[in-house]
Amino acid sequence: MDLNSASTVVLQVLTQATSQDTALLKPAEEQLKQWETQPGFYSVLLNIFTNHDLDVNVRWLAVLYFKNGIDRYWRRVAPHALSEEEKSTLRAGLITNFNEPINQIATQIAVLIAKVARLDCPRQWPELIPILIESVKVQDDLRQHRALLTFYHVTKTLASKRLAADRKLFSDLASGIYNFACSLWNHHTDTFLHHVSSGNEAAALNSLERTLLSLKVLRKLTVNGFVEPHRNMEVMGFLHGIFDRLKQFLECSRNVDTDTVFRDKLEKTIILFTKVLLDFLDQHPFSFTPLIQRSLEFSVSYVFTEVGEGVTFERFIVQCMNLIKMIVKNYAYKPSKNFEDSSPETLEAHKIKMAFFTYPTLTEICRRLVSHYFLLTEEELTMWEEDPEGFTVEETGGDSWKYSLRPCTEVLFIDIFHEYNQTLTPVLLEMMQRLQGPTNVEDMNALLIKDAVYNAVGLAAFELFDSVDFDQWFKNQLLPELQVTHNRYKPLRRRVIWLIGQWVSVKFKSDLRPMLYEAICNLLQDQDLVVRIETATTLKTDQFLPYLETMFTLLFQLLQQVTECDTKMHVLHVLSCVIERVNMQIRPYVGCLVQYLPLLWKQSEEHNMLRCAILTTLIHLVQGLGADSKNLYPFLLPVIQLSTDVSQPPHVYLLEDGLELWLVTLENSPCITPELLRIFQNMPPLLEQSSENLRTCFKIINGYIFLSSTEFLQTYAAGLCQSFCELLSDITTEGQVQVLKVVENALKVNPVLGSQMFQPILPCVFRGIIEGERYPVVMSTYLGVMGRVLLQNTSFFSSLLTVMAHKCNQEMDQLLGNMIEMWVDRMDNITQPERRKLSALALLSLLPSDNSVIQDKFCGIINIAVEGLHDVMTEDPETGTHKDCMLMSHLEEPKATEDEEPPTEQDKRKKMLALKDPVHSVSLQQFTYEKLKAQQELLGEQGFQSLMETVDTEIVTQLQEFLQGF
């Protein structure tokens, strides 16, 4: 592409690509896509986005296309890769000047330079770092800033590389420029502090931007640039200096107005200081040891004493708490139970920690966490009134402990209490003791203090197990507080029910549960939505059948009333737990929920996590309804269809739960329906994914086979067989076994149709047997499959033997002999009693025979038969005779205990199938006798005796013992 002639054309097309008119936009995008692989295209783009006279939108688009081109075509091995000559020209052009006036474009240029550096620096681009270093020294503000911005993005990108060679290169780079980076940072920092002291806020803001960028560079060099940073005096000097710098910056913030650009930038810089310490502690815990004392002193003084008043802000407090927490929890600082086994570095760090966390310090931290940070604020109480669901969601912030103050304080409390529970338990018990009895509803501060202490007692439940008589406390203190209905008491009612929820799974007598359920029923009718939500989410569901109807109705009303997705998910989770626990006893009460769920599903179209919660509820609902779940099919089956369709975007979120719902629907289905059969069209693409859901997919396939083998196999077996053949060539051993078990089940349920439908797989099984498959579990499954064919579809086995003889270019008898020999040899691979008996029946089914090969293998067949008899024959203590323990009858009904779930429809189908299965309907003892009798009649007494003489005398003796009475 000629630069002079092409620039005008490319510029025109880029201009059209920024248009809102699709008639211009689409052709322009198509043209740009075609140019992506043209030599010279990226040189044209470079000329366009570095021309400051052109339209900003056009330049922005040119930068983006250039950046995308680096990802696709810069590597030498990439298809349509850029030539080395063009790349050399582009590299030179990118760092010719750093004078981009538009911030957003400047950032994109810095990012794309970093992308090139990731691939080419330092080998193909050795001049990049020296040029950047020279450029950040210039006096021109714009050039200096843009060079520093690029320096940061290049450092950040190079630091992210993880291969050993790349890390060595970055380490060399860091060693070479660290001194300069420190000097640069100190220079900009001092300049910033000077401007602040002189009251020049505009100049201070300008310097602060450079301070922030140079600190970002230092962060990457410090954390990622050294293998043993504690041995580098410059690195440790910088880290020790952070605390003094932090104090200077915090003092600067004292008189800065809130909600200004300057304030925002200042707080970002303060937070970046703490990130340097946190990252360094995370990556180099032992190198951090000299900083432990200073970090704890600094953090505790600013967070837990008056030092921080007027200068700290929420995110800084969170970062300091995270620093304390990481030091307290760090496994590198925890000695072994046997101190002598610990490293000197660990013992040194532990010693510093123990010296710092004295009784007065721990007591002060604990008291201040509870009495200051745990207190509900005016803002939170207002939110409670105005947006109760928003308050609840905010309170249960999930993983937000790193960023939000309340969750962070609670996590810090838990970690410190766990680490120093012997010291802190008496402190918390004393705080509890002070709060015995009712609290004056007019004293809001006293109510909030009690709420905070109860919060601490709930968080420390496991640590306080031996120190608190919770049952007595529940009866004498907590239960009466739940019954106080005054409006000002609602924070305490909500906290008490949450507290009980924390302790129920730790220490709570079962005979107190009825009292608790009475209280829960009352609270679920409370006017305060927050109290009701908190009550619902802490509900425990055992022993509460007498309260089931009331509780379920109130929970359902709550589900309808709340509007936030998170809250609906919480309530659905509790409903699911209730349904799961009471199982079939839920049936009389679920009508309203069944009618409401389709509406909720429709409303949650944009909220996939809520839909996951609905799927979980449906899983438990289907299990509870059993065969009656068929009435849900008009709603249920389209939900399964959508959730498991890989062509639908929501499947990314819904697939796992959707497959589980599909499976339980099949297991509880009383009969096949056309709609249920049709959903299986979703399965082939799922099998192609070979994902972690493959095991569930195989269970679903088996579910269809047990439910309606004839219709299912006739409709889908051909495609399924093709999928299986592809899977068997590219799947783990465990996956192969799962595939073969499906075939085995098909043969068990329908031997004739199963053999026909999975005929393409059976030669592979046969070959695996005669070649002596080396994995025992696979060989066992091969023999299980072939045993079914041999025993239950003899004619098909004969045709298979013919086919295999032709394929292997061997005589049929020779092939049969090889198979029997290998079967006998590998019998020990089979561990399942059912398969061992099946093998004995299958090999015995070859008798009677005058075939010389079978007679030649007669000894092995009898050995297997006797092994099988040893497996299955048990002595009847009443009669003293032996019987086959695997035989089943219609009269046998296993007694289910109270803890066991009732049998599903699939369980019933498996029971009926087992009654027809030769393994459970044919006596191996009688079958052996009949086959030997027939063989004797075929050969005559003398011929049979000659045959029996080939069997080991001990085996013959055992056989005779088993066949006594016949």
N, C-alpha and C positions, 0 to 999 in steps of 0.2 A: 504494500500500500504506500504510494508516494505521498509524503507528508504535505507538500504544498497543495497538490490537487485534492487530496482527501480531506484536509482539515475543514474546508467549507462544507463538504457533503456531510461529514460526520456531525459537524456543528448543527447543521439544519435538521438532521434526523434526531439528535439529542433534544433539540428545541421542541420537535413534534412529540417526543416521548414524555415531555413534561406537561403536555396538554391535557386538559380534562375531557377533551373530545375523543371518544373511543375510536372514531373513524380515523383519527390521526395517530392516536396512541398505539393501537394494536399493530399496524404495519411497521411503525417505527421500532417497536420492541422486537418484532420479527427480524427486521433488518440488522439491528444491533446484535442479535443473537448469531446471525450468520457471519458478522464481522469478527466475532470473538476469537476465531482461530486464524484470522488473516494476519500475516506478518506486517508489522508497522502500526497496527490498530492502537496498541497501548501507548506508542510514542505520540500518536495524534491526541489520545485522551490526556496524556501528560501536558501537552501544549495547551489544551483547552482548560483544564482545571487550574493551571498556574497563570492563566491570563485573567488578571483581576478586573479587566474592563468588561468581561462577558457577564451575562445574567447569572445570578447566584444559583438559581435552580438548575440551570444547565451545568454549571461547574460542579454542583453537588452530585448530580447524576453521573457525570464523567468520573468523579472520584469513586463512586460506588461500583461502577463497571470495572474500573481499574483494580479495585480491592478484590472483587469477585474473581477477576482474571488471575490474580496471584494464587488464590486457592486452587484454581483449576489447571493452570497452564505453566506455572513457574518451575515446578519440579522437572528435572531433566527426563524422568521416565514417564511423564504424563503424556497422554495422547495429544497431539497438536501442540507440543511444548514450545515455548518461546525459544528463539535461537540465543546462543550465548552472546552474540554480538548485540542483539537488541536489549538483552537484559543488562549488559554492561552500560549501554547508553542510558537506559532507564534509571539504573542505580545512580549514575552521575547526575542526571537531571533532578532526581528527587531531593538531593542535598545541596543543590547549587545555592539556594537561598531559603531563608526561613522568615518570610515576610507576609504570610497569609493573613489578611485583615479580618476574615470571618471566623469566629471561634469554632463553630460546628465543622467547617471544612478543614480548619487547622487540625482539629482532633482526628478527623478521618485520615488526613495525610499522615499524621503521626502513627496511627494504627497500621496503615498499609506499609509504611517504612519498617515498622516492627515486624510485620508479616514477612517481608523480604529478608530482614535481618535473621529471623528464625531459621530460614533456609540457607542463607549465604554468609552470615557473619560467624567467625572472622575470616574464613578461608577465601571466599570469593569477594568479600567486601571488607578488607582490612582497614580501609580508610574511614569507615563510618564512625567509629567511636572517637578517633582523634579529631575529626571534623566537628562532631557534636561537642566535644570538650572545648575546642576553640570557640565555637559559636556561643556557648553559654557564658563566655567571658566578655563578650562585646558589650558596649555601653548602650546600644540601641535597645530600648525597652521591648519593642515588638519582636525583634529578631532573637533577643535573649530569651523571652518567654516561649516562643515557638520552638526554639532549640531545646529548651529545658523540658517542654512538653514531650517532644520526640525522644529525648534522652530517657525520660521516665517510661514511655511505652516500650522502647527497645529493651531497657533493663527488665521490665516486667515480663516481657515475652521470653527473653533468654533465660530468665530465672525459672520459668515454668517447664523447661525441657528436663526430661527425667532419665534419659539414657546416661550411662556412666561416663562416656566420652564427652557428652554435652555438658554434664555437670562439672567435669574437670576443666573444660574450656571456660565455663562461667566462673569457676573458682579462680582461675588465672586472671580473668578480666577483673573480678572483684578486688583481688590483691593489688592489681595495677592501678586502679582508679579510686580505691577507697579513701585514700588520703585527700585526693582532690574533692571527692563527693562530700566529705566531712567539712572541708574548708568552705566549699560552696554553700553548704547548709548554714554553717555558723555565720558566714558573711551576710546572707539574706536574713537570718534570724536577728542578728545584731542591728541590721538596717531597719527592720520592722520595729524592734523595740525602741530604737531612737526616734522613729517617726511618731510612734505612739506617745512617747514622753513629751515630744514637742507639740502634740495636738494636731498633727497633720494626718487626718484620717484617710484622705484620698491616697497620699503617698504610702501610708501604712498598709492600705488594702492592696496596693500594687506590689509591695514587698511581701505581704502575707501570701499572695498567690505563688510567688517564687519559693517562699519558705516551704509551703505545702508540697510543691512539686519536688523540690530537692529532698525533702523528708521522705517522700514516697520512693525516690530512688534509693536512699539510704536503707529504707526498710527492706527492700528486695535484696540489696547487697549484703546486709547484715544477717538476714535470716537464711538466705539460700546460697551465699557466696563462700562460706567457710565450713570445713569439716570439723575443726576444733576451734571455734571462735574464741573460747576463753584463753587461748594461747596468743591471741592477737591484741596487743595493747591498745591499738586504735579503736578496735571494735568495742572492747570493754570500757574504754574511756568514753566513747559515744553513749553507750548504754547507761553508765553511771551518771553521765551528764543530763540524761533525760529528765530526772526528777527535779533538778534545779530549773531547767527550762520549763517544765510543766508548771511549777509554782509561778514563774514569771508570766506565763500565758494566762493562768487562772486569775492572777491579780489584774491583768489587762481586762479581763472580762467583767470585773467588778463594776466598772462605770460605763460599760457599753450598753446602749439601748437594745432592747429585745426586738425581734422581728426586723432586723436589718441585714443587708447583704454582708456587712462587715462582721456582725455577730455570728451569722451562719458559718462564714469562712473560718472565723476564729475557733468556733466549737469543733468544726471538722478537723482542724489542726490539732486541737487538744485530744480528740478521740484517736487521731492517727498516732500520737505518742503512745497511748495505751495499747494500740494494736501492735506496735513494734514490740512492746514487752510481752504481750500475750502470744504473738507468733513465735518469738524467740524462745519463750518458755515451752511452747508446744513442740518445737523442732529440736531444741537443744536443752533439755531439762537439767543436765549436769553442768553445762556451761552457765546456766542461769543461777546456779547455787550461790555465787557471790552477791547476787542481786536479791535473794529471797528476803533478807532482813530489811533492806531499804524499801522493797516493794510492799511488804506487809506494813511497815511503819507508815509509809506514805498513804496507802489505801485506807488503813484503819483510821488514821488521823482525819482524813478528809470526809470519810463516810460516817464514822461513828463518834466524832467529837465536834466541838464548836469550830474547829479550824475551817471546816468546809462551808460554814454559813456565809451566804452572800456571794460565793464564787462557784459552787458546784451546780451542775444541772443534771437532769435525769439520766441522760445517756452516759455521762461521765461516771455517775454513781454506779450504773449498771456495769460499766467496764471495770471499775475498781473491784466491785463484788466478784466479777468473773475472775479477776486476777487472784483474789484471795481464795476463791473456790478451787481454781486450778492448782494452786500451791498445796492446799489442804488435801485434795484428792489425788495428786500426782503419784502414780505407782512407783515412779523412779525414786521417790522420797520415802517409801514405806519399807522399813527393814523386815526381813524374814522373821518368823516366830523365834527361830534360833538366831540371835543377833550375830553370832560368829559367821553365819553363812552369807551375811550381807556385804556388799561392796563398801569400800571406804567412802566412795562418793555418796552412796545412799545414807550411810551413817552420819556423814557431815551435814547433809541437807536436813535429816531428821533432827539432829541436835539443834540446828538453827530454829527449826519450827517449834520444837519443844520449849526452847528458851524464850521464844516470842509469846506463844500462847499460854501465858500464865493464868492462874485462876482469876485475878482481877480483870485481865484483858478479855478472857472468854465470857465472864459474867457480864461485862459491859456490852460486848457485841450481842450476846443473847438478849439482854434486856432491851437494848436499843432496837434490835430487829423487831421484837414483838411490840414494844410500846410505841415505837415511832413508825417503822416501815410497814408493819402489818395493819395499822389503823386504816379503816375506810376513810377516804377523804370526802370533803364537801362535794367535789366534782363527781365522785363515784356515787354518792348518795343521791345526787341530783339525777345522774344517769339512771339509777335504779328506778326513780319515779317516772322519768320521761321516756326511757327506752329500756324496759326490763329485760327484753331478750338480748339487746346489744350489751347490756351489763353482764349478763350470764356468759355470753360468748367471749367477752373481754376477759372475764375471770378465768375461763378454761382455755387459756391461750396456747395450748399444745406445745410446740417447740419454741415458743417466743421467749423462753427464759433468758436467752442470750441478749435480747434487745429491749424487753419490757421490764419495768421496774418491779411490779408486784410478783410476777412469776420468778424473777431473778432472786428477789429477797427470800422467797420460800425455798428455792433450791439451795441457796447458800445456807439457810437455817438447817435444812435436812442434812447437808453434807457435814457441817460443823458439829451438829448434834450427834451424828453417827460417829464421827471421828473422836469426839471428846464427851461421850455420853455420861461417863462416870462423874465428870466434873459438872456437867450442865443439868443432869436429871434433878438434883436437889434444888437447883435454881428455878426450874420450871414447876416443880411440885410446890415450891413456896408461893409462886405466882398463882397457881391453881387454888391453893389453900386460902389465899386472901379473898377469893371470889366466891366462897361458899354462900349458899342462900340466894334469895331473889335480889334483883337489882332495881333500884328506883327508876321507874320509867321516865321520870322527869330529868334524870341525870344522863344526858346523851353521851357525855364523855365516858362515864362509867360503863355504859352499855357497849361502847366501841372498844374499850380496853378489854372487857370480858370477851367480846368477839375475837379480838386479836389473840388472847391467851388460848381460847378454844381452838383457834386455827393452829397454833403451835402444838397443842396437845394432839390434834388430829394428824398433823404432819409427822409427829414423832411417835406415832402409835406403836410401831414395832419396837422401838427403843425403850418404851415405857411399859412394855408387857408385864414385867415382874414388879413394877413399882406402883401401879394404879389398880385398885379394885374396881374395874370398870362396871361390873354388874351392879354393885352398890351405888356407884356414882350415877349410873343410868336411872335407877329407881328413885333415889333420893334427891338428885339435883337436876339431871337433864330432862327427865320426863315431865316434871312440874313446869320447867321452863318452856317446853313445847306447848303447854296448855295456856300460857299467857297470851291473850289475844289482842292486847293493846297495839295500836299501829306502830308506836315507836319501838316495840319489841321485835318487829319482823326481821331486822338483820340478825338478831340472836336466834330466832326460830330457824331461820335458814342455816345459820352456822351450826346449830345443835344437830339438825338432821344430817348435815354433811359430816359432822364429827362422828355421829353414830355409824354412818356409812363407812368411815375409815376404820372404826374399831370392830365392826361386826365380823369381819373376816380374820381379825386378830384374836379377839377374846370376848365372847358373848354367849351366855348360857341359852340353850335352846328353849327352855321353859319361859324365858322372857320375851320371846318373839311375838306371841299374841298381843302383848302390851304395845310392842313396837308397831305392829300392823294396824292396831286401832289408831295409834297416833298418826301413822302414814295416811290412813283413810281421811282423817280430819284435815291434815295438811294439804292433801290433794284437792280439797274443797276450799282452801284458803283463798281470799280475794287477791293476795299478792302473787303475781305470776312468777317472780323470782323464787319465792319459797316453794311453789309447786314444782317448778322445773328442777330445783335442787333436790327436792324430795324424790322426784321420779328417778333422777340419775343415780341416787344412792340406794335405791330399793334392792333388797335381797329377796330371793324368790322361793326359798325352801320353806316348808311348813305353813303355807298360807292358803291352802285350798278353801277354807271357810270364807276367806276375804277375796277370793278370785273374782267373782262377778263384780263386786263393788270396785275393786282396784282396776280391773280391766276397763270398766266403763269410764272411770275417772281419768285413766291414762289416755283413753281414746278421745275424750273431750279435750284434754290438754293438747293432744296432737293436732286436733282441728283448730284450736285457738291460736297456737303459736304460728309465726310467719317466717322466722329466720331458718335458713337451711340447716345450720349447725344445731339449732334447738330441735328441729324435727328429727334430725339424725339421732340425737340423744334419746328422745322419747321413743323413737322406733326401736332403738337398741334395747331399751328396757322392755318394750312390748315383746320383742323377739326372745329375750331371756325368759319372760313369763311363759310364752308359748312353748319354748324349748323345754322348760322345767316341768310343766304340767302335761305336756304332750296331748293325748287324745281328750283329756278332760277340758280342753279349751273349746271344744266344738260348739257347745250351746251359746258361746258369747262372742264369736268372731264375725257374725253376720254384718255388723256395722262396719268393721274394719275391712272386710272383703268388698263392701260397696264403695268405701272411701278410697282404697288404694289405687284404682284406675284413675280417679280424678287427680290424686297426688302425683301419680306417674306422669300424667299429661302436663301438670303444672311444673314439674321438675325437669323439663326438657333441656334447659340450659345448665342444669346442676347435676353433673354426673356423680358426685360423691353422695348426694341425697338418693340418687337412683341406686347406687350400690347398697345403701341402707335399706331401701325398699326391697331389693333382691334378697338380702339377708333375711328380712322379715318374711318374705314369701317362702323361702327355704324352710323356715321353722313352721310356717303356716301349713305348707303341704305335708310336712312330717306329722303335724298334729291332726290334720284332717284325714290322712290316709287315703283310702279309695274315694272318699267324698271330695277329694281335691279335683276330681274330674269336672265338678261343677264350675271350677275356676278357669277352665280351659279357654273360654272366649277372651279372657284378659291375659291369662298366664302364658299361653303359647306364643302370641305376638311379642310378648316381653322377652321370652327365650329366643325367639327368632331374631329380634333386633340385637340383643346382647351378645349373641354368638356369631353374628355375621361379620366376617373380617373386612368386608367391603364398606361397612358403615363406620364412620369415624368414632362414634361412642364406644365401639368394642374395646378400644384401648383401655378404658376404665372399667367396663362392665363384664369383660369376657370371663374372668375367673369365677365371679359370683354367678354369672349367667350359666356357665357350664355346671356348676354345683346345683343350681336350680333345675336345670335340664335333667341331671342325674336323679335327683330325689323325685322329680315328677314321674320319670319312668319307673322308679322303684315302687312308687305308690299308685301307679296307674292300674286300674282293674282290667283294662283291655286296650288294644290299639285303636286309634282313630286315624282317619285319613290325614287330619291336620298334624297330629303328633308324628306320623310317619313322614310327612312332607318336610318337617324341620330338619331331617337328617341331611338334606341338601347342603346344609351349612358345614357338614363334617369334612368333606375332602380337602377344602382349603386349610382347615385347622390341622389336619394330618401333615400337610405340606410344610407347615411352620416348624414342626419338630420342636415345639416349645416345652416349657415346664408344665404345661397343661395336658401333655400327651397322656399321662396316666389317667386323668379324669376322662379324656376322650375314649380311651379303651374301655373304661367302666360303662360309659354311655353305650358303646357298641354292644357290649355284653348285655346291657339292660334291654336293648332292642331284641337281641337273640332270645333271651329268656321270655320276653313279652309276646313276641309273635315271630317265631323263626321263619315260618314259610313265607308270609307276606314280605317280611324285611329282606330275607336273602334273595327272593325272586326279584325284588325291586332294586336293591343296592349292592348285592354281592359282587357283581362284575366290576363295578368301579372301585369297590372296597378292596377287592383282590389286587387290582392294579396298584392302588395306593400302598398296599402291604408289600407287594413285590419291590416297589421303589424304596420303601422304608427299610426293608431287610438288608438292602445293600449299603445303607448309610445311616446306621443307628447303633446305639450302644447295646451291649449284651442284655442289659435289663429290658431295653426296648424290644429287642428280638423276642424275648420271653413273653412280653405283653402281647405282641402280635400273635405268637403261636398259641397263647392261651385263648384268644378269641376264636381261632380255628378249632381248637380243642373243644371249646364250649359249643360251637356250631355243630360239630360232629356228635357231641354228647346229646344235644337237644334233637337234632335231626340228622342221623347218620347218612342217609341216602342223599338228601339235598345238600348237606354240608360238604360231602365228598365231591359232588358235582361242581358246586359253586367255587370251592377253594382248590379245585384240581390243579391250577397252575403252581400252587405253593407246595404241593405234596411231593413232587420230585426232589425239590430242595431239601425237604425233611428226610426223604429216603436216602439221598446222597450223604446228608449229614450223619446219618446213623452208620452207614457202611464205611464211611471214611473216619469214623471215630471222633466226632466233634470234641474238641479239647476242653470246652467249658462245661463242667458238670451240670449246671442249672439249665443250660441250653439243651444238652443231651437228654436230660430228664424230660424236658418238654417235648422234644422230638419223639421220644419213646411213648409219651402219653398220647400224642397225636396219632402215631402209627398204630398204637394199641387199639385205639377206637376204630380205625379203619379195618384192621385185621379181624377184630372181634365182631363188629357190628355191620360191616359191609364187605363181606368176603369176596363177592364178585368184583367189586371195584378194586380191591387189593390185588386180585389176579391180573386185572387189566393194567394196573399201575406197575406190577412186576414185569409185564410184557414190555411196556413202554421203556422202563428203566434198563431192561436187558438190551434193548435195541440201542438206547443212548450210550450205554457203557460198553457195548460190543462184547457182551458176555452171555453165557447160557443162563436161562431163568433159574435153573436149579442151583447153579453155582452162586448166583446173586442172592438167592434166598438163604443159602447156607451161610454166606458171609454176613447177612443181616442178623440171622439167629445167633451166630457166634459172637458178633459184636454186642448184641442185646444182652446175652448172658454175661459177657465180660464186663459190661458197664452197668449192670444192675445196681451196683452200690451207689451210682450217681443219683438214683431215685430215692428221695427221702420221704416223700408223701405216702402214707399208708394206702390211700386210694389208688395211686398210680402203681404201686408195687403189686397190689392185688390185680389191677387191670392187666399188667404185664404177664402175670401168671395165667390169667384167663385167656389172654390173647395167644400166648405161645401154646397153651394146651389145646386151643381151638384148631391147631394144625393137625391134631390127631382125631380119628385114626387115619393113618396114611401108610401106603406101601412105597412111598417115595424114598429112595435110598438116602437122599440128602437129609430129609427130616429124620429118618431113622438114625442116621449118622450123628445128628445133633440131639438125639433122644435124651442122652445123659444130661445135657445142659438144660433141656426143657424141664426134666424132672427136678433138677436142682432148684430151678426158679420156682416151681410149684411148691416144693417143700419149704423154701424160704418164705413164700407167700403164706403158707399154712402156719408157720411159726408167727408171722405177723398178725394174723387175724383170728386164730383159734384161741378161745379162752375157755376155762373150765367152769361149768355150771355147778356152783356149790351144792345145789339141791339134789341134782341127779348124778353128779360125779362124771358126767359126760362132757365132751368138748363141743363148742358150737362156734359158728362164724360170727364174730362180734360186729361185722359191718353190715349184716343184714338188717333191713328196716321193714316195718310193717305199718299199715294205715292206723293201727291201734295206738302206736307210740306217739304221744304228744309231749314234747319236752315241757317241763314245768318252768315257767318264767318267774324269776324272783321279782320283788318290788322294784329293785334298782334297774332291772333290764327293761329296755324299750320293747313295746309290743311288736310282733313281726310285721314287716311291710308286705305288700302284695307280692313283691319279688321274692321275699323269703318263702312265702307260701308256694310260689311257682317252683322255686328250687327244691322244696320238700316234695312236691308232686313229681318233679323230674327224677329226684333221687329214688323214689319208689319204683320207677321203671328202669333205672340204670342197672345194668348187669352187676356192677360193683356192689350195689346194695340189695339186689334182688336175687342173685345167684349165689348159692353156697359153694365156695371154693372147694370144700371137702367133697361135696356130692359131685361137683363138676369134674374134679380130678378122678374120682372113682369111675364115673361113667365113661370118661375118655380112655382110661386105662382098660376098662372092660371091653370097650369097642375095639381097641387096638389088639387086645388078646383074641377077640373073636375073629378079627381080620387075619391075624398071623397064625392062629392056632397056638396051643399050649407050648409046644417046643420052641416055635419061632419067638413067642413073647418072652419066654424064659431067657433065650439067647440075648434078646434086647435088654432085658432087665439086668443081665450080668455086666452090661457096660456101665451101670450105675454103681457108685461107691456103696459098699455094704452098709456103712453107717447111715447114709441117706436112705437106703432101702428100709432099714430098721425104723427110722423116724417116720417114713411114709406109711409103713404098716401100722404104726401106733395111731397115726392120725385117721387111718381108714378103718379102724376097728368098728365092728358093728354093721359094716356094709356087706 
